[in-house]
Structure formats: C-alpha cells, structure tokens
Amino acid sequence: MWAELLPVGRSSASGGYRRYAWTGADTDCRTWFREQAQARGLAYETDRNGNQWAWLGDPAAGNAVVTGSHLDSVPDGGAFDGPLGVVSAFAALDELRGRGTRFTRPLGIVNFGDEEGARFGLACVGSRLTSGALTAGQAHRLTDADGITLPQAMEAAGHDPDTLGPDPERLARIGAFVELHVEQGRALDLSGDRIGIASAIWPHGRWRFDFRGEANHAGTTRLTDRHDPMLPYAEAVLAARREAELAGAVATFGKVAVEPNGVNAVPSLVRGWLDSRAADQEGLDAVVAGVEKAAREYAAAHGVDLGVECESFTPVVDFDHALRDELARILGKEADLRVPVLGTGAGHDAGILSGRVPTAMLFVRNPTGVSHSPAEHAAEDDCAAGVHALADVLEGLART
C-alpha cells in the first residue's frame, strides 16, 4: 500500500508532495482509498462534505470504532503526515482479520478531506464541516490563490457542493475515533519509545496581517518619502520570534504575498500569515498581542496602515480521558511496550471532532522530528509497531 501511494502528487523538483484538495493528485489519492476499501469487501461511501468512509459491519448500528486520518499535504510536504494513519488503518484491519478477531461493534476507516488547508487557507475543512465548526456559507466563501472557490473546485472534481454542511447523523454513528499519526517532534525519539499517546493539542490559530503602504519607484523615491509596508512586516516577523521565546510558545510567518511584487518597486501591500501555538490560551494570547503591538507601532512610524484578521482558531483540545486511559490500558498489556503520554502543538481532525465524539491519538516515532517537509520520516519497524498498536487498540475497543 505504501509503495502504491508514494508516487502520487510527488514533485520531481523538491521531492515533496503537493496533494492539494480537489486537484488531480487528490483525486488519485481518493481513488486509491476507494480501491483499498473495495479490495477488502468494505462498504464504501463519500459523505456530503467529501470525506471518504469504509465500513466493516453496519454503521447504522451506532457506537462504531473509527480510525483514519487524511491524504492531502502541505506544499512540498512529507510522505507520512496523514497517509501513515490511513495506510496503518487498512493494515491494522488486515492484521485483525489475520488474528480471526470478531467484532461486536462496527469498524470504520476514514479519509478526511482538506486537513492541511494548503489550497483554501483553512485547515481541517472536511472535519470542520462535518462537526458544524464550519458552516456551509463560510465554506462557500473559501477561495484559492487563483480565485477558485471551494464549491467550484469540488464540482470540477465531481462532488456536489450543495450538500456541504453539518452531518450529525454520521457523527452519531461513532462511539470512538482513534487517529494514528507520525509524531511532529522528537519527544519519542528522545525518550526511546516507538509509540506514544496524545494527551492534548495546544490552542492554535492563523492570523492575516495586511500592511498597506504606497507603491513607488525603488530607484527614485527617497527613503524619507517612502511608506514601505515591507519594513513593518519585517518587524512583525522578528517580533513573532521574540514573543514566542518569552512565552515558551511557537510563532511563524511562513507565507507572504506582496503587491505589486516587482524588484524595482516599493510595495503597496505586504500580506503575511502568522501561525502561532502555545501550551495554554494565556500564552497564545500574549504572543499574538505582542506581535500585533510591535507591528502596529512600526507601521505607524512608517505611515503604513495595518489590518489584522484571525482566519482560523482552535482552542485547546484535551482528549477524552476515559478513552485515553483505555488506550494506555490496552497497550500496557504488552510487557515490553512503554507508551508515554505527550502533548502536541499540531492540529488534527481528531482535535476538531473531540467536541462531538470521544477521540484519541497514537503517535509513531519520528527520528528527525522534521515534519511538513520531504525530510519527514519514520522507520519501517516503527511504522509496523504503530500498525500492531493500532490493531490492539481497535481490537480492544471493538470487542468491548
């Protein structure tokens, strides 16, 4: 399965993946998922929001145990973020069938659409729509860099956008959702453990900073006559690093758009996106407020206007304690498997669903700690350990 999926959406230039929502690469990933489901005799369906589901047993019976993740990527992302959870879900089912496991609860595997938000700027679109965290009206207003709306992209890919919206009936089927994911950090590598259990997801969000100045000639305009928005933007980038260090958090300006974007022109607009995450809400608020304060002061000094808009926000997610403890109990039966519990600053579909259904996460060791990059990696034996751990968890839950 892993070998079949590896070439899909891979850039020959960077070696990274460009599996953006509702593109040709996304369609190929969806085809792969459908074929995996059908090859195992699972009932396959695509829901109203474009998420894919494969079922063993009757999902209408309710109290189902569901696992899975996503198949899309960030620009030039790695092979493991998302796909490892989906591939491991099918592999875990194969393992359980090899054991002759009999289930008393339905088992589901899911591929959530547009988790990374690389194309339309909002993460976890599929799970947000399903849970009601994103309305159909808000989804219809999402556009990509070329001005194509989400409904237009979905329709071009063969999905009816008029069906978008909350899906409480589908959520009511789920008794527990467990997402396996490559760790996006080095906690497991440093502790020497192959598998970890998530305790919580840090609060996090994305803020757009619009610095509006005055376009002018780079060669003839005196420095004192300029209203250059690039200067306060640069200060905001530096302030993000300073404020994050003070709060023990993280903050990144990783995306920027410039108009008119000419080498010999003073910009009229610099638009930068801030991504910030912290262990608690107080720390996150302090970082964002500090960055905005510094940016506004510098903008005012250079005659530049600044607008700040929060484009997305996810509060702290404390995973279901009972389900988390049950995972620890199930995996703790293995005498040689120590399973640490750790937090994460990365957002996931499991975090979005946590307000509606009991959710939990398993992490697989990442020896470099690198993520959202072609250098992202997990060793084959660690991935196999993840499959066995997920199989044990699914068996323990679906027979309960």
KOLMI-414689 format. One record per residue (C-alpha): x, z, y; residue in three letters. Coordinates in pm, whole numbers, padded with zeros to 5 digits, always signed. Each point is the difference from the previous one (the first is absolute). Example, Ala and Ser with C-alpha at 12.3 -4.5 7.8 and 13.67 -1.06 7.14 Angstrom:
# residues 2
+01230+00780-00450ALA+00137-00066+00344SER
***
This chain:
# residues 400
+00000+00000+00000MET+00275+00096+00243TRP+00186-00328-00056ALA-00317-00203+00055GLU-00072+00169+00332LEU+00355+00000+00141LEU+00011-00360+00134PRO-00338+00020+00178VAL+00040-00005+00378GLY+00376+00048-00010ARG+00202-00144+00289SER+00306-00198-00104SER+00155+00075+00339ALA-00026+00380-00001SER-00065+00083-00365GLY-00293+00211+00122GLY-00373-00045-00048TYR-00258-00149+00235ARG-00322+00072-00182ARG-00234+00019+00298TYR-00372+00056-00032ALA-00216-00305-00072TRP+00290-00247-00018THR+00115-00222-00286GLY+00237+00269-00129ALA-00284+00254+00007ASP-00221-00240-00194THR+00271-00039-00264ASP+00026+00380-00031CYS-00376+00026-00038ARG+00003-00269-00268THR+00268+00196-00186TRP-00213+00316+00015PHE-00311-00178-00128ARG+00193-00156-00287GLU+00148+00337-00100GLN-00347+00152-00007ALA-00153-00285-00199GLN+00291-00007-00248ALA-00087+00363-00087ARG-00373-00061-00031GLY-00075+00210+00308LEU-00305-00056+00217ALA+00128-00161+00321TYR-00161+00000+00345GLU+00084-00045+00368THR-00190+00235+00229ASP-00161-00071+00337ARG+00327+00076+00184ASN+00227-00214-00214GLY+00143+00278-00218ASN+00048-00092-00367GLN-00115+00221-00287TRP+00050-00007-00378ALA-00209+00233-00217TRP+00023+00143-00349LEU-00340+00148-00079GLY-00310-00005+00216ASP+00085+00092+00362PRO-00368+00063+00069ALA+00029+00307-00223ALA+00192+00167+00282GLY+00278+00261+00000ASN+00251-00279-00064ALA+00375+00049+00005VAL+00156-00271+00218VAL+00361-00095+00060THR+00177-00285+00180GLY+00150-00080+00339SER+00050-00323+00198HIS+00183-00334-00033LEU+00052-00104+00364ASP+00323+00066+00190SER+00152+00065+00340VAL+00207-00288+00148PRO+00299-00050-00230ASP-00092+00311-00197GLY+00121+00113-00339GLY-00135-00072-00347ALA-00109+00354-00088PHE-00215+00132+00285ASP-00352-00052-00134GLY+00058-00233-00297PRO+00172+00274-00203LEU-00326+00196+00003GLY-00209-00297-00111VAL+00239-00119-00271VAL+00039+00359-00125SER-00379+00038-00017ALA-00035-00293-00241PHE+00308+00115-00194ALA-00141+00353-00030ALA-00324-00141-00140LEU+00203-00196-00257ASP+00184+00321-00089GLU-00326+00190-00047LEU-00147-00271-00218ARG+00316+00015-00209GLY-00058+00373-00042ARG-00358-00063-00109GLY-00135+00211+00286THR-00379+00025+00019ARG-00148+00064+00341PHE-00307+00198+00092THR+00010-00128+00360ARG+00024-00355+00139PRO+00348-00115+00102LEU+00059-00227+00299GLY+00298-00188+00145ILE-00012-00111+00364VAL+00194-00225+00236ASN-00090+00101+00356PHE+00020-00282+00253GLY+00219-00004+00311ASP+00155+00345-00041GLU+00306-00076+00210GLU-00184-00152+00297GLY+00279-00253+00055ALA-00232-00280+00108ARG-00279+00168+00196PHE+00184+00309+00127GLY-00209+00265-00174LEU+00112+00166-00323ALA-00225+00065-00301CYS-00276-00237+00110VAL-00154-00029-00347GLY-00020+00374-00066SER-00098+00078+00361ARG-00295-00238-00023LEU-00107+00135-00337THR+00013+00361+00115SER-00168-00071+00335GLY+00307+00091+00205ALA-00010-00356+00136LEU-00333-00155+00098THR-00097-00361-00062ALA-00011-00056+00376GLY+00353+00130+00044GLN+00122-00211-00290ALA-00155-00314+00148HIS+00203+00052+00319ARG+00337+00013-00178LEU+00220-00304+00069THR+00343-00116-00111ASP+00283-00130+00218ALA-00152-00350-00003ASP-00340+00122+00118GLY-00163-00041-00342ILE-00256+00273-00059THR-00023+00197-00322LEU-00339-00158-00087PRO+00143-00349+00055GLN+00297+00077-00226ALA-00221+00148-00271MET-00238-00296+00011GLU+00290-00246-00025ALA+00114+00188-00312ALA-00346-00027-00155GLY-00141+00346+00075HIS-00325+00058+00190ASP+00080+00213+00310PRO-00369+00076+00059ASP+00015+00257-00280THR+00263+00219+00171LEU-00087+00366+00040GLY-00018+00346-00160PRO-00048+00007-00376ASP-00132+00349-00088PRO-00148-00120-00329GLU+00343-00107-00125ARG+00165+00321+00117LEU-00270+00198-00181ALA+00131-00145-00327ARG+00339+00165+00045ILE+00067+00351-00129GLY+00377-00013+00065ALA+00246-00250+00148PHE+00371+00020-00087VAL+00244-00236+00173GLU+00353-00052-00131LEU+00252-00110+00261HIS+00373-00042+00036VAL+00134+00288+00210GLU+00076-00102+00357GLN+00286+00241+00045GLY+00272+00171-00207ARG-00152+00339-00085ALA-00020-00079-00372LEU+00345-00156-00008ASP+00147+00308+00164LEU-00181+00236-00238SER+00083-00209-00306GLY-00366-00048-00103ASP-00158-00326-00109ARG-00361+00083+00087ILE-00163+00199+00280GLY-00351+00102+00103ILE-00118-00037+00358ALA-00110+00309+00189SER-00107-00157+00330ALA+00041-00298+00233ILE+00123+00073+00350TRP-00231-00089+00291PRO+00102-00337+00138HIS-00110-00280+00228GLY+00084-00314+00196ARG-00004-00022+00379TRP+00030-00319+00206ARG+00196+00024+00326PHE-00070-00283+00249ASP+00259-00019+00279PHE-00120-00246+00268ARG+00249-00116+00262GLY+00066-00320+00189GLU+00147-00319-00144ALA+00288-00140+00200ASN+00320-00204-00019HIS+00281+00184-00181ALA+00267-00174+00203GLY-00136+00021+00354THR-00199+00323+00018THR+00196+00296+00136ARG+00000+00309-00220LEU-00161+00203+00279THR-00285-00253+00029ASP-00092+00003-00367ARG-00295+00162-00177HIS+00151-00035-00345ASP-00216+00148-00281PRO+00289-00020-00245MET+00169+00297+00167LEU-00278+00259-00053PRO-00052-00143-00349TYR+00366+00068-00078ALA-00042+00354+00133GLU-00305+00048-00224ALA+00206-00105-00303VAL+00268+00257+00083LEU-00261+00265+00080ALA-00158-00051-00342ALA+00329+00090-00166ARG+00053+00304+00223ARG-00352+00137-00042GLU+00002-00053-00376ALA+00327+00191-00037GLU-00136+00289+00205LEU-00319+00022-00209ALA+00159-00057-00340GLY-00218-00310-00030ALA+00051-00376-00011VAL-00086-00261+00264ALA+00076-00371+00002THR-00054-00299+00225PHE+00024-00266-00270GLY-00203-00283+00150LYS+00022-00158+00345VAL-00159-00301+00174ALA+00134-00141+00327VAL-00154-00241+00251GLU+00104-00259+00103PRO+00285+00066-00245ASN+00255-00219+00173GLY+00375+00063+00006VAL+00019-00076+00373ASN-00319+00181+00103ALA-00077+00355+00103VAL-00296+00093-00227PRO-00351+00046+00132SER-00110+00201-00307LEU+00176+00200-00267VAL-00228+00131-00272ARG+00146+00246-00248GLY-00156+00183-00292TRP+00091+00362-00071LEU-00032+00138-00352ASP+00031+00378-00015SER-00045+00259-00276ARG+00048+00376-00016ALA-00050+00289-00238ALA-00291+00133+00209ASP-00233-00113+00276GLN+00169+00213+00265GLU+00335-00167-00063GLY-00151-00349+00004LEU-00184+00066+00326ASP+00321+00127+00159ALA+00194-00312-00097VAL-00258-00249+00125VAL-00059+00194+00323ALA+00373+00023+00064GLY+00053-00372-00053VAL-00292-00092+00224GLU+00117+00238+00276LYS+00350-00148+00003ALA-00134-00355-00010ALA-00242+00061+00289ARG+00267+00158+00218GLU+00242-00287-00057TYR-00275-00261+00045ALA-00101+00152+00333ALA+00361-00003+00119ALA+00020-00376-00062HIS-00343-00099+00129GLY-00135-00071-00347VAL-00350+00082-00127ASP-00039+00167-00339LEU-00298+00007-00233GLY+00004+00199-00324VAL-00255-00045-00277GLU-00025+00170-00340CYS-00068-00282-00245GLU-00023+00214-00313SER+00027+00365-00097PHE-00016+00195-00325THR-00012+00381+00009PRO+00189+00214-00248VAL-00111-00058-00359VAL+00019+00302-00226ASP-00061-00138-00349PHE-00265+00162-00216ASP+00158+00323-00123HIS-00193+00019-00326ALA+00091-00358-00095LEU+00361+00048+00109ARG+00025+00316-00213ASP-00157-00181-00294GLU+00263-00274+00024LEU+00272+00264+00002ALA-00157+00171-00303ARG-00026-00327-00195ILE+00353-00110+00076LEU+00137+00350-00045GLY-00079-00021-00369LYS+00310-00215-00035GLU+00278+00255-00044ALA+00267-00225+00148ASP-00205-00124+00296LEU+00026+00202+00319ARG-00240-00134+00261VAL+00065+00114+00358PRO-00274-00006+00263VAL+00100-00166+00327LEU-00152-00126+00323GLY+00036-00346+00149THR-00012-00166+00338GLY-00132-00329-00140ALA-00368-00092+00007GLY-00185-00116-00312HIS-00345-00105-00117ASP-00017+00331-00187ALA+00022+00175+00335GLY-00284-00205+00146ILE-00224+00071-00300LEU+00083+00371-00010SER-00286+00089+00232GLY-00252-00156-00239ARG+00133+00050-00353VAL+00261+00228-00165PRO+00334-00179+00025THR+00358+00061-00112ALA+00330-00187-00006MET+00300-00035-00227LEU+00338-00109+00136PHE+00275-00186-00189VAL+00362+00063+00098ARG+00160-00238+00249ASN+00381+00043-00020PRO+00071-00148+00343THR-00301+00142+00183GLY-00038-00343+00164VAL-00353-00138+00038SER-00168-00286+00186HIS+00317-00199-00067SER+00136-00232-00271PRO+00240+00285-00088ALA-00292+00210-00125GLU+00064+00085-00366HIS-00093+00206-00302ALA+00191-00005-00329ALA-00175-00141-00305GLU+00020+00326-00195ASP-00151+00188+00295ASP-00280-00255+00021CYS-00062+00046-00373ALA-00009+00377+00053ALA-00260-00062+00270GLY-00214-00203-00239VAL+00015+00273-00265HIS-00082+00269+00257ALA-00294-00201+00132LEU-00122-00062-00355ALA+00017+00373-00074ASP-00194+00076+00318VAL-00268-00261-00067LEU-00035+00118-00359GLU-00028+00362+00110GLY-00259-00076+00265LEU-00206-00266-00177ALA-00041+00214-00312ARG-00107+00305+00202THR
***
